[in-house]
Amino acid sequence: MSINLDSKRETLTRTADQKELVLWYDEAINIDSKIKSLIDICKISEQESINIALDSLLDGSAKITTGNHDRLIQLQEAFQKKLINTTIE
């Protein structure tokens, strides 16, 4: 049995590069606006958007998506234009 160390390193690097875009609860933005923005910006289904928005309402925050930092910055900027509070973690 042989183990490809380069493949393992690549997988570890790829995982380390992954970040999460998090939606935060904010009273100023209504839930319908958050749902519509999630659909428009992230191109996800209405049901996924509803789940994320409700999770942020109930828990204070919710993971929107995972990806590399550059991609998440673009999404975060789109949310900022709509005054929706997100962070990359």
C-alpha positions, 0 to 999 in steps of 0.5 A: 500500500502506498500513500501519495503525500502530495495528494494529502498536502494538496487536500490539507491546503485546499481545506485550510484555504476554505473560509465561511461567509456568515450572515448575522442577525440584524433588526434593521433588515427584514427577513424578506429582504435577506431571503431575496438577497440570498437568492439573488447574490448566492444563486441558491434556492428559495428554501435554502435562503429561507433556512439561512435567514431563519437560522440567523434569526434564531441563532444570531448568525448562520453560515451562508456558504464556504469557499476561498477568500477571494470568492467570499469577498465578492459575495460579502461586497454584494451583501454590503451594498444591500446593507446586510451584515456578513463576515468571513470566518 
